[in-house]
Amino acid sequence: MIHHPHHCRIAVLWLLIAVMPVHASAVYRYVDDQGRVTYSDRPSAGAQPIQVDTRIHRQLYQVDKVYDGDTIMLEGGKSVRLLGVNTPEIQSRVRNEEPGGTVAKKWLQDLLQGQEVFLEFDQEKKDKYKRQLAHVFLANGKHINLTLVENGLGTLSIIPPNLRYSVQLIHAQQHAEKNKLGIWSMPEYQPHPIAEIANHTQGWQRFIGSPNSVKANKKYTRLIFTDKIDVRIANTNLKLFPDISIYLGKSMEIRGWVARKKDHYTILIQHPSSLVMQ
């Protein structure tokens, strides 16, 4: 449904970005002998095709407010969380500002405040907070989620089953990291030895370590680093990863949020882009 009074102009935009199926090229996932996962739109020896829903449905809305770097509010009060990206937190009543949070918010405000945007939804359309989950596009086709990551204003946050544009988002983050853009140049976001995890439990973090064993139960498969530190992967997402044993004994970077239960620390990993082989 299109929400705007200028129906004639909207009709033209709607025709330019129509609700119609688009048959894009297949996406292929390749895992090398070191466990590194890469994605491409071209097949290669040993690469496995990934089923991607390529039907594109975009709807036009008016942005009323930018809440932070990855959340906007639409005219009418609906909240939208940008898919595939996480930006640092801003100052609020319940949390302190994280470095880069204000910069990301201002960047998004300058682009979107009071503007018309197209929302493109994926498989899961709302999160547990009842926010809509979407990729956001300007009328000229600029992909806001992707541009945030490409400029280093946020990091990847790919959560199945919403995998649309994951290949492009991964490439965008690689670009930002290689060029030390945004958060990738900030000392607060540099990796720490995983043995120091108890000192770094707030916000999105990067750790370096080598898992030494694998344990599994009905819900999770865990990469064990010490008797008090592990990385867990929901068994429902294992199909996205290489054979987990390939990570054993390898130096790797783990990216995510730390959860603590008494003296035990764990990081939930939902997509292989959060495990970077060294």
Secondary structure, DSSP 4 states (H G I P E B T S, - for coil): ----S-HHHHHHHHHHT-SEE--PPPEEEEE-TT--EEEESS--TT-EEE----EE-EEEEEEEEEEETTEEEETTS-EEEETEEE-PPPP-SSSPPPTTHHHHHHHHHHHHTT-EEEEE--S--B-TT--EEEEEE-TT--BHHHHHHHTTSSEEE--TT--TTHHHHHHHHHHHHHTT-GGGG-GGGS-EEGGGGGG--SSEEEEEE---EEEE-SSEEEEEEETTEEEEEEGGGGGGS--GGGGTT--EEEEEEEEEETTEEEEE--SGGGEEE-
